[in-house]
Amino acid sequence: MDAPSSTSTSDASAGDAAPGQLPEDTGGKNRKRAALATAPFLALGLADVVLILLQGLEPLWGFAILPPILFCSVLTWIVFSTDFLDDRT
């Protein structure tokens, strides 16, 4: 009896693996879309840090605004790559 139950669990896990592969395939497209949507905002934030440093302000001010810029960029990438908002529209 143990062999059929282990076979059925392996069949169930094999059946779960096939649907698991589909989001990964579509996830590649979503990651690209996420990168394209996040890149301009990340570039603007990094340009802002560079301008602050080039204006002669203390480097601490440039690096003080860098973590929020990176944090918001990562959040937007996560939202776009996982289609977080598709279920809510």
Backbone as a printed PyTorch tensor [residue, N CA C, xyz], in Angstrom:
tensor([[[  0.8020,  -1.1910,   0.0000],
         [  0.0000,   0.0000,   0.0000],
         [  0.8440,   1.2540,   0.0000]],

        [[  2.0520,   1.1430,   0.5140],
         [  2.8860,   2.3210,   0.5690],
         [  3.3460,   2.7410,  -0.8240]],

        [[  3.5940,   1.7750,  -1.6940],
         [  4.0850,   2.1120,  -3.0270],
         [  3.0600,   2.8950,  -3.8430]],

        [[  1.7660,   2.4910,  -3.8810],
         [  0.8060,   3.2750,  -4.6520],
         [  0.6070,   4.6760,  -4.0890]],

        [[  0.6400,   4.8300,  -2.7670],
         [  0.4470,   6.1590,  -2.2060],
         [  1.6270,   7.0670,  -2.5430]],

        [[  2.8550,   6.5070,  -2.5350],
         [  3.9990,   7.3270,  -2.8970],
         [  3.9860,   7.6400,  -4.3880]],

        [[  3.4540,   6.7040,  -5.1980],
         [  3.3380,   6.9590,  -6.6340],
         [  2.3180,   8.0450,  -6.9020]],

        [[  1.2020,   8.0010,  -6.1600],
         [  0.1720,   9.0160,  -6.3710],
         [  0.6620,  10.3900,  -5.9170]],

        [[  1.4870,  10.4340,  -4.8750],
         [  2.0140,  11.7250,  -4.4490],
         [  3.0390,  12.2400,  -5.4510]],

        [[  3.8020,  11.3300,  -6.0460],
         [  4.7570,  11.7950,  -7.0530],
         [  4.0180,  12.2440,  -8.3120]],

        [[  2.8850,  11.5740,  -8.6310],
         [  2.0870,  12.0280,  -9.7650],
         [  1.4820,  13.3920,  -9.4890]],

        [[  1.0530,  13.6090,  -8.2600],
         [  0.4700,  14.9000,  -7.8970],
         [  1.5310,  15.9870,  -7.9460]],

        [[  2.7460,  15.6580,  -7.4960],
         [  3.7950,  16.6700,  -7.5480],
         [  4.2290,  16.9130,  -8.9850]],

        [[  4.1750,  15.8720,  -9.8270],
         [  4.5030,  16.0740, -11.2350],
         [  3.4330,  16.9250, -11.9060]],

        [[  2.1630,  16.7260, -11.5090],
         [  1.0940,  17.5470, -12.0450],
         [  1.2080,  18.9820, -11.5650]],

        [[  1.6970,  19.1890, -10.3410],
         [  1.8880,  20.5350,  -9.8260],
         [  3.0700,  21.2220, -10.4950]],

        [[  4.0540,  20.4460, -10.9400],
         [  5.2320,  21.0390, -11.5540],
         [  4.9070,  21.6410, -12.9130]],

        [[  4.0040,  21.0010, -13.6520],
         [  3.6680,  21.5190, -14.9800],
         [  2.9930,  22.8870, -14.9040]],

        [[  1.9850,  23.0860, -14.0290],
         [  1.4310,  24.4360, -13.9270],
         [  2.4370,  25.4270, -13.3580]],

        [[  3.3860,  24.9460, -12.5510],
         [  4.4050,  25.8340, -11.9940],
         [  5.3320,  26.3830, -13.0590]],

        [[  5.4780,  25.6590, -14.1550],
         [  6.3670,  26.1190, -15.2070],
         [  5.7410,  27.2230, -16.0500]],

        [[  4.4370,  27.2460, -16.1380],
         [  3.7840,  28.2630, -16.9450],
         [  4.0180,  29.6790, -16.4420]],

        [[  3.8740,  29.9610, -15.1340],
         [  4.1610,  31.3190, -14.6870],
         [  5.6100,  31.7220, -14.9000]],

        [[  6.5310,  30.7570, -14.8460],
         [  7.9220,  31.1100, -15.1060],
         [  8.1050,  31.5310, -16.5560]],

        [[  7.4090,  30.8510, -17.4750],
         [  7.5240,  31.2330, -18.8710],
         [  6.9380,  32.6170, -19.0970]],

        [[  5.7850,  32.8770, -18.5450],
         [  5.1920,  34.2040, -18.7030],
         [  5.9040,  35.2150, -17.8230]],

        [[  6.5680,  34.7480, -16.7530],
         [  7.2910,  35.6490, -15.8650],
         [  8.4550,  36.3240, -16.5600]],

        [[  9.0420,  35.6730, -17.5760],
         [ 10.1230,  36.3020, -18.3130],
         [  9.6590,  37.5560, -19.0090]],

        [[  8.4680,  37.5010, -19.5920],
         [  7.9150,  38.6750, -20.2470],
         [  7.5970,  39.7590, -19.2290]],

        [[  7.0920,  39.3490, -18.0640],
         [  6.7580,  40.3190, -17.0340],
         [  8.0020,  40.9700, -16.4530]],

        [[  9.0830,  40.2260, -16.3420],
         [ 10.3260,  40.8080, -15.8390],
         [ 10.8650,  41.8450, -16.8040]],

        [[ 10.7360,  41.5720, -18.0740],
         [ 11.2030,  42.5430, -19.0680],
         [ 10.3530,  43.8000, -19.0090]],

        [[  9.0390,  43.6210, -18.8950],
         [  8.1420,  44.7710, -18.7980],
         [  8.4260,  45.5480, -17.5220]],

        [[  8.7100,  44.8390, -16.4340],
         [  9.0230,  45.4910, -15.1660],
         [ 10.3150,  46.2960, -15.2710]],

        [[ 11.3050,  45.7290, -15.9190],
         [ 12.5700,  46.4490, -16.0760],
         [ 12.3920,  47.6910, -16.9510]],

        [[ 11.5900,  47.5660, -18.0070],
         [ 11.3590,  48.7200, -18.8770],
         [ 10.5530,  49.8130, -18.1710]],

        [[  9.6600,  49.4280, -17.2900],
         [  8.8610,  50.4160, -16.5720],
         [  9.6420,  51.0640, -15.4350]],

        [[ 10.5550,  50.3420, -14.8270],
         [ 11.2920,  50.8420, -13.6720],
         [ 12.5400,  51.6230, -14.0770]],

        [[ 13.1300,  51.3080, -15.1940],
         [ 14.4040,  51.8990, -15.5960],
         [ 14.3850,  53.4340, -15.6780]],

        [[ 13.3700,  54.0690, -16.2590],
         [ 13.4100,  55.5420, -16.3200],
         [ 13.4030,  56.1940, -14.9350]],

        [[ 12.6260,  55.6540, -14.0150],
         [ 12.5680,  56.2340, -12.6760],
         [ 13.8590,  55.9980, -11.9060]],

        [[ 14.4490,  54.8410, -12.0970],
         [ 15.7350,  54.5660, -11.4660],
         [ 16.8130,  55.4810, -12.0500]],

        [[ 16.7690,  55.6930, -13.3580],
         [ 17.7430,  56.5820, -13.9980],
         [ 17.5890,  58.0270, -13.5020]],

        [[ 16.3540,  58.4790, -13.3540],
         [ 16.1340,  59.8350, -12.8260],
         [ 16.6380,  59.9610, -11.3920]],

        [[ 16.3950,  58.9510, -10.5900],
         [ 16.8630,  58.9810,  -9.2040],
         [ 18.3770,  58.9880,  -9.1130]],

        [[ 19.0170,  58.1580,  -9.9140],
         [ 20.4890,  58.1240,  -9.9040],
         [ 21.0820,  59.4080, -10.4750]],

        [[ 20.4100,  59.9940, -11.4720],
         [ 20.8690,  61.2870, -12.0110],
         [ 20.7400,  62.3660, -10.9450]],

        [[ 19.7070,  62.2940, -10.1410],
         [ 19.5420,  63.2470,  -9.0490],
         [ 20.6860,  63.1210,  -8.0470]],

        [[ 21.0710,  61.9100,  -7.7190],
         [ 22.1940,  61.6970,  -6.8020],
         [ 23.4770,  62.2520,  -7.4040]],

        [[ 23.6830,  62.0250,  -8.6870],
         [ 24.8920,  62.5330,  -9.3470],
         [ 24.8970,  64.0550,  -9.3500]],

        [[ 23.7580,  64.6720,  -9.6320],
         [ 23.6930,  66.1390,  -9.6230],
         [ 23.9670,  66.7060,  -8.2340]],

        [[ 23.4540,  66.0610,  -7.2190],
         [ 23.7230,  66.5200,  -5.8530],
         [ 25.2140,  66.4420,  -5.5510]],

        [[ 25.8440,  65.3500,  -5.9780],
         [ 27.2770,  65.1970,  -5.7180],
         [ 28.1050,  66.1760,  -6.5380]],

        [[ 27.6630,  66.4710,  -7.7600],
         [ 28.4140,  67.3950,  -8.6170],
         [ 28.2540,  68.8500,  -8.1930]],

        [[ 27.1850,  69.1800,  -7.4890],
         [ 26.9790,  70.5510,  -7.0450],
         [ 27.8560,  70.9140,  -5.8600]],

        [[ 28.5650,  69.9590,  -5.3390],
         [ 29.4870,  70.2360,  -4.2610],
         [ 28.8970,  70.0590,  -2.8840]],

        [[ 27.6930,  69.5410,  -2.7970],
         [ 27.1340,  69.2480,  -1.4850],
         [ 27.8840,  68.0740,  -0.8800]],

        [[ 27.7310,  67.9200,   0.3930],
         [ 28.4250,  66.8210,   1.0480],
         [ 27.9150,  65.4880,   0.5010]],

        [[ 28.7990,  64.5300,   0.2840],
         [ 28.3820,  63.2350,  -0.2710],
         [ 27.3400,  62.5190,   0.5750]],

        [[ 27.2760,  62.8530,   1.8480],
         [ 26.2920,  62.2180,   2.7190],
         [ 24.8660,  62.5060,   2.2450]],

        [[ 24.6200,  63.6950,   1.6990],
         [ 23.2710,  64.0200,   1.2100],
         [ 22.9080,  63.1800,  -0.0080]],

        [[ 23.8740,  62.9560,  -0.8710],
         [ 23.6080,  62.1170,  -2.0370],
         [ 23.3090,  60.6820,  -1.6570]],

        [[ 24.0500,  60.1820,  -0.7040],
         [ 23.8340,  58.8060,  -0.2900],
         [ 22.6650,  58.6730,   0.6760]],

        [[ 22.1850,  59.7760,   1.2330],
         [ 21.0140,  59.7260,   2.0990],
         [ 19.7400,  59.5100,   1.2880]],

        [[ 19.7110,  60.0190,   0.0500],
         [ 18.5100,  59.8330,  -0.7730],
         [ 18.5960,  58.5800,  -1.6450]],

        [[ 19.7430,  57.9520,  -1.6850],
         [ 19.8970,  56.7510,  -2.5100],
         [ 19.0630,  55.5570,  -2.0150]],

        [[ 19.0170,  55.2360,  -0.7280],
         [ 18.1960,  54.0880,  -0.3010],
         [ 16.7130,  54.2150,  -0.6320]],

        [[ 16.0650,  55.3770,  -0.4330],
         [ 14.6490,  55.4500,  -0.8400],
         [ 14.4410,  55.2890,  -2.3440]],

        [[ 15.3700,  55.7820,  -3.1240],
         [ 15.2710,  55.6300,  -4.5800],
         [ 15.3530,  54.1530,  -4.9480]],

        [[ 16.3100,  53.4560,  -4.3870],
         [ 16.4630,  52.0340,  -4.6850],
         [ 15.2830,  51.2240,  -4.1480]],

        [[ 14.7800,  51.5750,  -2.9620],
         [ 13.6600,  50.8550,  -2.3720],
         [ 12.4070,  51.0040,  -3.2370]],

        [[ 12.1190,  52.2180,  -3.6730],
         [ 10.9360,  52.4350,  -4.5210],
         [ 11.0960,  51.7590,  -5.8790]],

        [[ 12.2990,  51.7370,  -6.4080],
         [ 12.5310,  51.0670,  -7.6800],
         [ 12.3200,  49.5580,  -7.5510]],

        [[ 12.7800,  48.9780,  -6.4670],
         [ 12.5810,  47.5430,  -6.2490],
         [ 11.0930,  47.2370,  -6.0670]],

        [[ 10.3780,  48.0880,  -5.3380],
         [  8.9420,  47.8720,  -5.1660],
         [  8.2000,  47.9360,  -6.4950]],

        [[  8.5320,  48.9020,  -7.3360],
         [  7.8540,  48.9860,  -8.6300],
         [  8.2070,  47.7880,  -9.5020]],

        [[  9.4420,  47.3200,  -9.4270],
         [  9.8190,  46.1490, -10.2150],
         [  9.0300,  44.9360,  -9.7570]],

        [[  8.8710,  44.7710,  -8.4400],
         [  8.1100,  43.6290,  -7.9170],
         [  6.6580,  43.7010,  -8.3750]],

        [[  6.0600,  44.8780,  -8.3120],
         [  4.6560,  45.0280,  -8.6970],
         [  4.4590,  44.7130, -10.1690]],

        [[  5.3150,  45.2220, -11.0200],
         [  5.1650,  44.9690, -12.4530],
         [  5.5280,  43.5350, -12.8290]],

        [[  6.5140,  42.9360, -12.1730],
         [  6.9440,  41.5940, -12.5720],
         [  5.9880,  40.5090, -12.0950]],

        [[  5.2510,  40.7460, -11.0260],
         [  4.3430,  39.7270, -10.5140],
         [  2.9020,  39.9680, -10.9200]],

        [[  2.6210,  40.9700, -11.6970],
         [  1.2570,  41.3300, -12.0940],
         [  0.3700,  41.5010, -10.8760]],

        [[  0.8830,  42.1890,  -9.8910],
         [  0.1830,  42.3910,  -8.6320],
         [ -1.1320,  43.1410,  -8.8300]],

        [[ -1.1770,  44.0440,  -9.7730],
         [ -2.3570,  44.8800,  -9.9550],
         [ -3.3600,  44.2970, -10.9440]],

        [[ -3.0260,  43.2380, -11.6610],
         [ -3.9660,  42.6730, -12.6460],
         [ -5.2160,  42.1070, -12.0100]],

        [[ -5.1010,  41.5560, -10.8240],
         [ -6.2640,  40.9790, -10.1460],
         [ -7.2030,  42.0470,  -9.6000]],

        [[ -6.7480,  43.2750,  -9.5050],
         [ -7.5370,  44.3170,  -8.8740],
         [ -8.2060,  45.2570,  -9.8690]],

        [[ -8.0280,  45.0250, -11.1430],
         [ -8.6620,  45.9080, -12.1350],
         [ -9.8410,  45.2380, -12.7860]]])
